[in-house]
Amino acid sequence: MNTTPFSHERFDRIPLIGIIRDISFDDVRAILPIYQQAGLTTLEVTMNTTDVEQILPYARAHFPSLNVGAGTVCTPGDLNKALDLGAQFIVTPVVVKKMIKSCKKLGIPIFPGAYTPSEIYTAWSLGATMVKIYPATALGPAYIKDLRGPLKNIPLMPTGGIQLDNIGAFRDAGANAFGIGSQLFNQKLIKEKDWQGLEKHFQAFVDRIKEA
């Protein structure tokens, strides 16, 4: 198992966490070299993905230049399993105080999901690396801009509904990073095994973030 820690420098270079959910191990094996080649640096595998026990260790062992973490971590049991599988960072859908404190104690970056100003501040004060604003779909960039007034020192990562045509608006509103799932891992391209098309799709996100 590759034991290198999470690279903040790599993440800051392309502040995007690609979220793998319900993609088969065979498809992920084809996707990972394309993901890396396109310049993407950080990958989340959700714990409720069927093949997570294969995908996470494989990605860690064969792609040491990627940050590879676990998402949809909801319980202490999920956390222990994710760390056993080699996760370099943790993403949660909600604020779980005990989990944030555990990760802080272990030196594992954690991106807890929060929505209201109170949740966001609580997550940050407990030791979150960055706070995932989820779901970001409904309120959009305007909500991030509103949060930036009272919470300007807390790094925010909107997740849900991030697309090529709104990354710039979210960045302008004050987003520090992005969590992107199905919009990044295009199901049609994956189903058709159009790996060349998928690489171009990934590259478009990289280019858009660099522009933003």
Sequence and secondary structure as in RCSB ss.txt:
>XXXX:A:sequence
MNTTPFSHERFDRIPLIGIIRDISFDDVRAILPIYQQAGLTTLEVTMNTTDVEQILPYARAHFPSLNVGAGTVCT
PGDLNKALDLGAQFIVTPVVVKKMIKSCKKLGIPIFPGAYTPSEIYTAWSLGATMVKIYPATALGPAYIKDLRGP
LKNIPLMPTGGIQLDNIGAFRDAGANAFGIGSQLFNQKLIKEKDWQGLEKHFQAFVDRIKEA
>XXXX:A:secstr
       HHHHHHS EEEEE S  HHHHHHHHHHHHHTT  EEEEETTSTTHHHHHHHHHHH TTSEEEEE   S
HHHHHHHHHTT SSEE SS  HHHHHHHHHHT  EE EE SHHHHHHHHHHT SSEEE   TTTHHHHHHHHHTT
TTTS EEEBSS  TTTHHHHHHHT   EEESTTTS HHHHHTT HHHHHHHHHHHHHHHHH 
